[in-house]
């Protein structure tokens, strides 16, 4: 099940945040940091409150 993803210039800030997470958690591979963040994100229930006033 080989999947690929390509980051572009718009993703620079996102990549920086992932690399920061990777460094903080001493994760050897970038892709493993992405996996962990995806698992965390998919496990969360997000509730947004939008103030329209």
Secondary structure, DSSP 8 states (H G I E B T S, - for coil): --------GGGHHHHHHHHHHHHHTT-S-HHHHHHHHHHHHHT----------
